[in-house]
Amino acid sequence: MGLTKSQINRLGEKLRHQPTIDAAGLNELQALRSLYDAPMAQVQTLLKERLGLDATSRLKTVNTILEKLSREKMRLAEMQDIAGLRIVENMGLGPQSHMVERIAGLFPGARIVDRRERPNRGYRAVHVVPEVDGYLIEIQVRTTLQDLWAQSMERLADEAGREVRYGAIPVGWAVAIESFLSLSDSLRQFEEYIESIRIERSQLPPPRDVSYGQRELQLYRARLDARLKSLESGVSELSDEIRDSLRELVEKKPKT
Amino acid sequence: MSHYLLIYRRSTGDLQEIHDLGSDRKAALSYRFEREQQQSADPDVEVVLLTAASREALNRTHARYFKDRRELATDVAAVLPH
């Protein structure tokens, strides 16, 4: 049997004001999450059968629901990631956008949250949020680099305290956190460079056309080649910078 | 699809247990809830149930549970061109 939004929100208000969860609260939270399980499984199956995409699914943990309720004023029924799926692919920004469009096409009316344009404390990804049988399901679509950054930040948050993901800076962690945010920006630039190269390459006229001696095409190709070379050189420099940052980051320990 | 139950201690980044629970969705969720009841007094411990096509797929989408920061940094470097 389902719960009304008012019933879900009442449970949220009760949990929000408890420092720890009691047995009754846990039972209710488990009953609530059970309701999301079938719609989440339905989305996972659709992604596989219709688009051939392998997504991993999960129902949010007790701790992270309680932390979110205590951190934010949102109502429990509005929490869009109680059930979530994640797709990680080694792809560029263009193919990522294309994948998002295909996924959104399966769920008319789904909300798309593009955190590449507006990163949230360095977090970059695209989320597609359909409502399935009355329940919001969050589908995270990440490139490998976006995902590795997010996973690293999660590990840092495990060590330093989960609240670092939402702006808190525990004593001794300021430098490491700033470096992580800076790394996110470098990775964003890197992905944008790569996407520019992909677009430039797609505009190159086929070599066969150029060899026919069409002067204008030859000049056009030369200009594109030069732009491409400049972009590739930018990628190379940025890659070196990112490697240096990574070396520093793994060595970094909190100063107490 | 297989269901994997993970017991993870956040402060140490220690994956204490991982169980492949097979494909029975209802049984997996029920076991997860049972383990949550046992762990509810310790907010440092996460009881996570992940559903994936394979263990390899799980490693790709939820590396945080399996790799430390150094290993993740190595993975980032491996994606960059030389």
Boltz contact constraints between the chains, C-beta under 6 A:
constraints:
  - contact:
      token1: [A, 21]
      token2: [B, 40]
      max_distance: 6.0
  - contact:
      token1: [A, 26]
      token2: [B, 40]
      max_distance: 6.0
  - contact:
      token1: [A, 30]
      token2: [B, 33]
      max_distance: 6.0
  - contact:
      token1: [A, 54]
      token2: [B, 53]
      max_distance: 6.0
  - contact:
      token1: [A, 54]
      token2: [B, 57]
      max_distance: 6.0
  - contact:
      token1: [A, 56]
      token2: [B, 50]
      max_distance: 6.0
  - contact:
      token1: [A, 56]
      token2: [B, 52]
      max_distance: 6.0
  - contact:
      token1: [A, 56]
      token2: [B, 61]
      max_distance: 6.0
  - contact:
      token1: [A, 57]
      token2: [B, 51]
      max_distance: 6.0
  - contact:
      token1: [A, 58]
      token2: [B, 50]
      max_distance: 6.0
  - contact:
      token1: [A, 61]
      token2: [B, 46]
      max_distance: 6.0
  - contact:
      token1: [A, 61]
      token2: [B, 48]
      max_distance: 6.0
  - contact:
      token1: [A, 62]
      token2: [B, 36]
      max_distance: 6.0
  - contact:
      token1: [A, 63]
      token2: [B, 43]
      max_distance: 6.0
  - contact:
      token1: [A, 86]
      token2: [B, 61]
      max_distance: 6.0
  - contact:
      token1: [A, 88]
      token2: [B, 60]
      max_distance: 6.0
  - contact:
      token1: [A, 88]
      token2: [B, 61]
      max_distance: 6.0
  - contact:
      token1: [A, 144]
      token2: [B, 79]
      max_distance: 6.0
  - contact:
      token1: [A, 145]
      token2: [B, 79]
      max_distance: 6.0
  - contact:
      token1: [A, 148]
      token2: [B, 72]
      max_distance: 6.0
  - contact:
      token1: [A, 148]
      token2: [B, 75]
      max_distance: 6.0
  - contact:
      token1: [A, 148]
      token2: [B, 76]
      max_distance: 6.0
  - contact:
      token1: [A, 151]
      token2: [B, 63]
      max_distance: 6.0
  - contact:
      token1: [A, 151]
      token2: [B, 64]
      max_distance: 6.0
  - contact:
      token1: [A, 151]
      token2: [B, 72]
      max_distance: 6.0
  - contact:
      token1: [A, 152]
      token2: [B, 69]
      max_distance: 6.0
  - contact:
      token1: [A, 152]
      token2: [B, 72]
      max_distance: 6.0
  - contact:
      token1: [A, 154]
      token2: [B, 64]
      max_distance: 6.0
  - contact:
      token1: [A, 155]
      token2: [B, 64]
      max_distance: 6.0
  - contact:
      token1: [A, 155]
      token2: [B, 69]
      max_distance: 6.0
  - contact:
      token1: [A, 158]
      token2: [B, 10]
      max_distance: 6.0
  - contact:
      token1: [A, 158]
      token2: [B, 13]
      max_distance: 6.0
  - contact:
      token1: [A, 239]
      token2: [B, 80]
      max_distance: 6.0
  - contact:
      token1: [A, 239]
      token2: [B, 81]
      max_distance: 6.0
  - contact:
      token1: [A, 243]
      token2: [B, 77]
      max_distance: 6.0
  - contact:
      token1: [A, 246]
      token2: [B, 73]
      max_distance: 6.0
  - contact:
      token1: [A, 246]
      token2: [B, 76]
      max_distance: 6.0
  - contact:
      token1: [A, 246]
      token2: [B, 77]
      max_distance: 6.0
  - contact:
      token1: [A, 250]
      token2: [B, 69]
      max_distance: 6.0
  - contact:
      token1: [A, 250]
      token2: [B, 70]
      max_distance: 6.0
  - contact:
      token1: [A, 250]
      token2: [B, 73]
      max_distance: 6.0
